[in-house]
Amino acid sequence: MMSYEKLDVYQCTIKFLSLAIEITNEMPRGQAPLADQLKRAAMSIPLSIAEGDGKRTRADCGRFFDIARGSAMECAAAIDVCRILSLVDEQKQQTTKLLLHRIVAMLTKLARPH
């Protein structure tokens, strides 16, 4: 097991990625740009965490955690857009936003310099 796989934040991002893919797979035709944006941002979160965890200096590590945090914030906005467009129901919006809130909180702490 890689060290990043042990992180709670990484596990949460994998769970969110699964939900995001489920949402994008259910989107109707004509929503490909939004689906692509959400999918790319959702994939960026765990990938940035893994890359950051592999860095040798705290500053480099924190920079990648900060990038992951930005991607999580982007996902939260994309979920809001999906809700406005009636592409997700209120329950799925709440579920994903709660998970993203938790992810952002953890990444905020991890990105801080020590």
ChimeraX attribute file (.defattr): number of C-alpha atoms within 10 A of each C-alpha:
attribute: neighborCount
match mode: 1-to-1
recipient: residues
	/A:1	5
	/A:2	9
	/A:3	9
	/A:4	18
	/A:5	15
	/A:6	10
	/A:7	13
	/A:8	11
	/A:9	22
	/A:10	21
	/A:11	15
	/A:12	17
	/A:13	25
	/A:14	17
	/A:15	13
	/A:16	24
	/A:17	23
	/A:18	14
	/A:19	17
	/A:20	23
	/A:21	17
	/A:22	12
	/A:23	19
	/A:24	20
	/A:25	12
	/A:26	12
	/A:27	16
	/A:28	10
	/A:29	6
	/A:30	8
	/A:31	13
	/A:32	13
	/A:33	9
	/A:34	16
	/A:35	20
	/A:36	13
	/A:37	15
	/A:38	26
	/A:39	22
	/A:40	16
	/A:41	21
	/A:42	26
	/A:43	21
	/A:44	20
	/A:45	29
	/A:46	25
	/A:47	18
	/A:48	21
	/A:49	27
	/A:50	21
	/A:51	15
	/A:52	24
	/A:53	21
	/A:54	15
	/A:55	14
	/A:56	9
	/A:57	10
	/A:58	15
	/A:59	15
	/A:60	16
	/A:61	22
	/A:62	23
	/A:63	19
	/A:64	24
	/A:65	29
	/A:66	23
	/A:67	18
	/A:68	30
	/A:69	25
	/A:70	18
	/A:71	22
	/A:72	28
	/A:73	20
	/A:74	17
	/A:75	25
	/A:76	23
	/A:77	14
	/A:78	19
	/A:79	23
	/A:80	18
	/A:81	14
	/A:82	21
	/A:83	16
	/A:84	12
	/A:85	11
	/A:86	11
	/A:87	19
	/A:88	19
	/A:89	12
	/A:90	12
	/A:91	9
	/A:92	15
	/A:93	17
	/A:94	15
	/A:95	12
	/A:96	19
	/A:97	20
	/A:98	13
	/A:99	18
	/A:100	21
	/A:101	14
	/A:102	15
	/A:103	23
	/A:104	23
	/A:105	13
	/A:106	17
	/A:107	24
	/A:108	16
	/A:109	13
	/A:110	20
	/A:111	21
	/A:112	14
	/A:113	10
	/A:114	8
